[in-house]
């Protein structure tokens, strides 16, 4: 019995030494800051590879093929044929491209301007300021499909509360989602939804503006506009650039708002890159063509990203 206990103690002692040696080697490995940095970044890098890099590379390959949903294979390599075919379509050239540019160029500056105004107002002390700061995020955090149901009712031609107010004021009812007004209506919804993002981001940036510089400029006689354009704007410019870049990319790829409200209609008047790619890839089974549509503006967006990042690095 004593011999068996001694053997067990010896085995346990060997196991403990092995565990101690393993833990010491692991601790020594993590003591290297470079190795620790790689270990901390590895999970995020893996997610980026699986969820961003791989789908992006696959979409590039699919855009050069005639892949369809109904086919079991990945299609045949056809080069730039999908892109030439798209450019030859009047709908794509005169509607989709123009609508995407108009939608982005019209919505992003307005969202930035309104977000800046809201951020400046929220940066000033007033009653229930913390509550208001939280409430302004509601349009941004609400599920898109849920909030779009409200706008479907607002834009409804016969039961719309907007048209009810116009008619009571002596004006004619407006076809909000008609061929002439639909693109501006969905743009207004995008502005309503995206402005709180700018407001919150710019509000956070305003917290970092040096108050001593503002006070010194005020003592020197600088008015509110001079302080804003000469101190506040240069200080928060990196945040403005990054948030604008994010909004441009997000607005270019807009799909949910337009699809729920109009599905690209009426008469293709609101089709954009996102909705047209979905229609061709999923509804019409042309995965290769849909990938080409989604990547059509990629070179332009890449140039925008490059120049904005170059601007940030130059001003570091």
C-alpha positions, 0 to 999 in steps of 0.5 A: 500500500505504501509502495502504491502511494509512493508511486502515485506521489511520484506520478503526480510530482512528474505531472506537476513539473510538466505543468509548471514547465509548460506554464513557464514556457507559455509565460516566457513566450507571452513576455515577448511584446511582439509575440503577444501583439501577434496573438492579440491581433490574430482573432480579429485578423482571422475574422477579417480574412473569413468575413471580408477578404475571402468574400471580396476575392470570391466576388472579384472572381465571380465578376469575371465568370458567367456563374448562375444560381441554377448551375452546379459549377462556378461558371466559365471565365469570360473576362470583362464581358459582364462589365461591357454588357452592363455598360451597354445597358441604358438602364445601368448607364443612365439610371443606376450609375446616375442615381448612385452618384446623385444619392451619395453626392446629395445625401453625404454633405447634408448628413455631415452639415446637419450632424455638425449642427446637431453636435455643436448644439449637443455640446452646449449645456442645457436641461436633459442633455444626456437624455437627448444625446441618447435619443438622437441615436434612435434613427440610427439604431432602429431596424431598417425594415421597421423604420421603413414601414413608417415611411411607407405610410408617410409616403402613401399617396392617399393615406399619407399624413404628409399629404393630409397636412399639405391638402389642409394647407391648400396645397396639392398632394404629392406623389412622394414615391412617383417617378419624379420624386422617389429618388429625393424621397429615399434620399431624405430617408437616408439623411434622416437615418444617417445624420445621427451617426455624424452627430454622435461622432462629431460630438465625441470629437468636439470633446477633444477641442482644447478649451484653452485655445478657444478661450485665448482666441476669444480674449484676442478678439476672435468671433465665434465663426473665426474660432470655429473655422480656425481652431475647431475644424482643424482639430476635428478634421481627421474625424470629419474625414474618416466619418465622411469616408465611412458614410460615402462607402455606406451610402454607395452600397445602400440597399435596404432603404431603397429596396423596402420603399421602392424596390428600384422603381417606379420605372427604375427611377431609384435603382442603385448599385445595391438594388440592381446587383441584388435584382440581377444576382438573386432574382435573375440568378446571374451571380457573375453579373451581380458581382460585376455590378457591385464592383463597378464603382470599386476603383473610384471608391478605392481612389477616394479612400487612398486620397483621404488616407493620404490627406490624414497621413500628410497632416499627422 
